[in-house]
């Protein structure tokens, strides 16, 4: 009987070991996941104050300047879709003063905007698919900076501006008495849209 009991215990132990070894691993059901939502496509631009010029009556003068602060374009949508920064400009106007009552105009097309080098910020896709060529402004929106995609992240640039003033242009209007030091500069409003 002792032998039979001992044999039964050995057989039972063997079955338990085999049963444990044959049992598949049970997943504990733990996982790690995260939902990533897209952000916005945005731009931050600035204006510029151009140099003053003196008419000479025989040649075109050029007023130049650089954007007052660095521009940035951020594509946080997470789609890799193409995007374009467009610009339109109003005609340049020297507002009427108290004595000179007729506003003076220079066409928007006299302005050239040169976007300059587009630099990818840390973590952004390379800027190699982004075009940013000099552009003669217009009252209609035109592409100034365009990305073929995927161009995700933040990009910076510092544009320059050049205004061609023809020899036969009117000088700026005086804001008060003619000959005073206060002049109404020629001003244009530039509107930027991104999409």
C-alpha positions in Angstrom: 0.0 0.0 0.0 2.9 2.3 0.7 4.3 1.6 -2.7 1.0 2.4 -4.3 0.6 5.6 -2.4 4.1 6.7 -3.2 3.5 5.9 -6.9 0.2 7.8 -6.8 1.9 10.8 -5.3 4.6 10.8 -7.9 2.0 10.5 -10.7 -0.1 13.3 -9.1 3.0 15.5 -8.8 3.9 14.8 -12.4 0.4 15.7 -13.6 0.5 19.0 -11.6 3.9 20.0 -13.1 2.7 19.1 -16.6 -0.6 21.0 -16.0 1.2 24.1 -14.9 3.7 23.9 -17.8 0.9 23.4 -20.3 -1.2 26.3 -19.0 -0.9 29.3 -21.4 0.4 32.6 -20.1 -2.5 34.8 -19.0 -2.3 38.5 -20.1 -2.8 40.9 -17.3 -4.8 43.3 -19.4 -2.6 46.4 -18.8 -1.9 48.7 -21.7 -0.4 52.1 -22.3 -2.1 54.4 -24.9 -2.4 58.0 -25.8 -4.7 60.0 -28.1 -2.8 62.7 -30.0 -5.0 65.6 -31.3 -3.9 68.0 -33.9 -3.4 71.7 -33.1 -3.7 74.7 -35.3 -2.0 76.2 -38.4 -0.9 79.8 -37.3 1.3 82.6 -38.4 2.8 85.6 -36.5 3.9 88.5 -38.7 5.0 92.1 -38.2 5.2 95.3 -40.2 8.2 97.4 -41.1 9.2 101.0 -41.2 11.0 101.8 -44.5 13.8 104.3 -44.9 12.8 107.8 -46.1 13.9 108.9 -49.6 14.3 112.3 -51.3 13.0 112.7 -54.8 15.5 113.8 -57.4 13.2 114.2 -60.3 15.1 111.9 -62.6 15.4 108.4 -61.1 13.4 105.9 -59.1 14.2 106.0 -55.4 14.0 102.9 -53.2 12.8 102.8 -49.6 13.9 99.7 -47.8 13.4 98.0 -44.4 13.3 94.8 -42.5 10.3 93.3 -40.6 10.2 94.8 -37.1 10.3 91.3 -35.6 11.0 87.8 -36.7 8.0 86.0 -38.2 6.9 82.5 -37.4 4.7 79.9 -39.0 3.5 76.9 -37.0 1.8 73.9 -38.4 0.7 71.8 -35.4 -2.2 70.1 -37.3 -0.3 66.8 -37.4 -1.5 66.0 -40.9 1.4 66.9 -43.1 -0.9 68.7 -45.4 0.4 71.5 -47.6 0.0 75.1 -46.4 0.4 78.6 -47.9 0.9 82.0 -46.3 -0.7 84.6 -48.6 -0.5 88.4 -48.6 -2.4 91.2 -50.1 -1.7 95.0 -49.7 -3.6 98.2 -50.0 -2.2 101.0 -52.2 0.2 103.2 -50.3 -1.5 106.4 -49.2 -0.1 109.6 -47.7 -3.2 110.9 -45.9 -4.6 114.3 -46.6 -3.5 117.0 -44.1 -5.2 120.1 -42.8 -3.8 122.2 -45.7 -3.0 119.6 -48.3 -6.4 118.0 -48.6 -5.8 115.5 -51.3 -4.5 112.0 -50.3 -1.5 110.9 -52.4 -1.2 107.3 -53.7 1.5 104.9 -54.7 0.4 101.5 -56.1 0.7 98.4 -54.0 2.7 96.8 -56.8 5.6 99.2 -56.1 6.3 97.0 -53.0 8.5 94.0 -53.2 8.5 91.5 -50.2 11.5 89.2 -49.9 10.7 86.5 -47.3 14.4 85.5 -46.8 15.6 82.2 -45.4 13.0 80.0 -43.8 14.5 78.1 -40.8 13.0 75.0 -39.2 12.8 75.3 -35.4 14.0 72.4 -33.2 11.7 69.4 -33.8 10.2 70.6 -37.0 10.4 68.9 -40.4 13.3 70.2 -42.6 12.3 73.4 -44.5 13.4 71.9 -47.8 9.9 71.7 -49.2 9.1 75.3 -48.4 9.3 78.0 -51.2 9.6 81.6 -50.3 10.5 83.8 -53.3 10.5 87.6 -53.6 7.0 88.8 -54.5 5.7 92.0 -56.0 2.7 92.9 -53.8 -0.8 93.2 -55.1 -4.3 94.2 -53.8 -5.2 90.5 -54.5 -3.9 87.8 -52.2 -0.9 85.9 -53.5 1.3 83.1 -52.1 4.3 84.5 -50.3 5.5 81.3 -48.4 4.3 77.8 -49.4 4.9 74.3 -48.1 4.3 71.3 -50.3 4.2 69.1 -47.2 4.9 67.4 -45.0 6.2 70.5 -43.2 5.1 70.1 -39.6 6.4 72.2 -36.7 7.5 75.8 -36.4 9.4 77.8 -39.0 10.9 81.3 -38.7 11.9 84.0 -41.2 12.7 87.7 -41.3 11.4 89.4 -44.5 12.7 92.5 -46.1 10.7 95.1 -47.9 11.5 97.4 -50.8 9.3 100.2 -52.1 10.1 101.7 -55.6 9.2 105.4 -55.6 9.1 106.8 -59.2 10.8 110.1 -60.0 7.4 111.7 -60.7 5.8 110.6 -57.3 4.2 113.2 -55.0 6.1 113.8 -51.8 4.3 112.9 -48.5 1.6 115.3 -47.5 2.2 117.7 -44.6 -0.1 116.9 -41.7 -0.4 120.5 -40.8 1.0 123.7 -42.3 3.1 123.2 -45.5 6.8 123.3 -44.6 6.3 122.0 -41.1 8.2 119.0 -39.9 5.2 116.7 -39.6 4.6 114.6 -42.7 2.0 111.9 -43.3 4.1 108.9 -44.5 2.9 106.7 -47.3 1.3 103.7 -45.6 0.0 100.4 -46.8 -1.9 97.7 -44.8 -0.7 94.2 -45.5 -3.1 91.3 -44.8 -1.7 87.9 -44.2 -3.7 84.7 -44.4 -2.6 81.1 -43.9 -4.4 78.0 -45.0 
